[in-house]
């Protein structure tokens, strides 16, 4: 099993290997989780995106969230966009039953 620091480093290198497609500004590590069933690290990273259209007026930068799966050998296996529910998360809120 690859160490979490190595998995995060692999994700960072992967993100930066697509400068024409992904231009991550202010990348931030959000979550790491080891998936026991698959033996993979699931890593969530966010980064700022440039505003477009009318959003440029207020320069309301947004953060884009990506979920990466890193295999046992340390290679990035997948990257998916993660959508967030509207509104802030309440850490004290109990999950729905």
C-alpha positions in Angstrom: 0.0 0.0 0.0 1.2 3.5 -0.9 1.5 6.0 1.9 -1.0 8.8 2.0 1.7 11.5 1.5 2.9 9.7 -1.7 -0.7 9.4 -2.9 -1.3 13.1 -2.4 2.0 13.9 -4.2 0.9 11.8 -7.1 -2.4 13.7 -7.3 -0.5 17.0 -7.2 1.8 15.9 -10.0 -1.2 14.6 -12.0 -3.0 18.0 -11.7 0.0 19.9 -12.9 0.6 17.6 -15.8 -2.4 19.1 -17.7 -1.5 22.8 -17.8 -3.6 23.4 -20.9 -6.7 21.7 -19.6 -6.5 22.3 -15.8 -5.0 25.5 -14.5 -5.3 24.9 -10.7 -4.8 28.1 -8.6 -4.4 27.8 -4.9 -4.8 24.0 -4.7 -6.0 22.8 -1.3 -6.1 19.3 0.1 -9.6 18.7 1.4 -10.0 15.0 2.3 -8.1 11.7 2.2 -9.7 8.4 2.8 -8.5 4.8 2.3 -11.0 2.6 0.6 -10.4 -0.9 2.2 -12.5 -2.7 -0.4 -10.5 -1.5 -3.4 -7.2 -0.8 -1.7 -7.2 2.7 -3.2 -6.8 6.2 -1.7 -9.7 8.5 -2.4 -8.4 12.1 -2.3 -10.4 15.3 -2.7 -8.6 18.5 -3.8 -10.1 21.9 -4.5 -8.7 24.8 -6.4 -9.8 28.3 -7.5 -11.2 28.9 -10.9 -11.2 32.1 -12.8 -14.6 33.8 -12.9 -16.3 33.9 -16.3 -19.1 36.0 -17.8 -20.9 38.3 -15.4 -19.1 36.7 -12.5 -16.0 38.7 -13.5 -17.7 41.9 -12.4 -17.6 40.9 -8.7 -14.5 38.7 -9.1 -16.4 36.0 -7.2 -13.8 33.2 -7.5 -15.2 29.7 -7.0 -13.5 26.6 -5.8 -13.7 23.5 -8.0 -13.6 20.1 -6.2 -12.0 17.0 -7.8 -11.9 13.5 -6.4 -9.0 11.3 -7.3 -8.5 7.6 -6.8 -4.9 6.4 -6.4 -4.0 2.8 -6.8 -1.8 0.5 -4.7 1.3 1.3 -6.9 0.8 5.1 -6.5 -0.6 6.0 -9.9 -3.7 8.1 -10.3 -6.5 5.9 -11.6 -9.3 8.4 -12.0 -10.3 12.0 -11.5 -13.9 13.1 -11.2 -15.6 16.5 -10.5 -17.3 16.6 -7.1 -20.4 18.7 -6.8 -21.3 20.2 -3.4 -24.7 20.6 -2.0 -25.8 24.2 -1.6 -25.1 25.9 1.7 -22.4 25.3 4.3 -22.0 21.9 6.0 -23.1 21.7 9.6 -20.5 19.6 11.4 -23.0 19.0 14.3 -25.8 17.8 12.0 -26.6 14.1 12.3 -26.7 12.2 9.0 -30.1 11.4 7.6 -31.3 7.9 8.6 
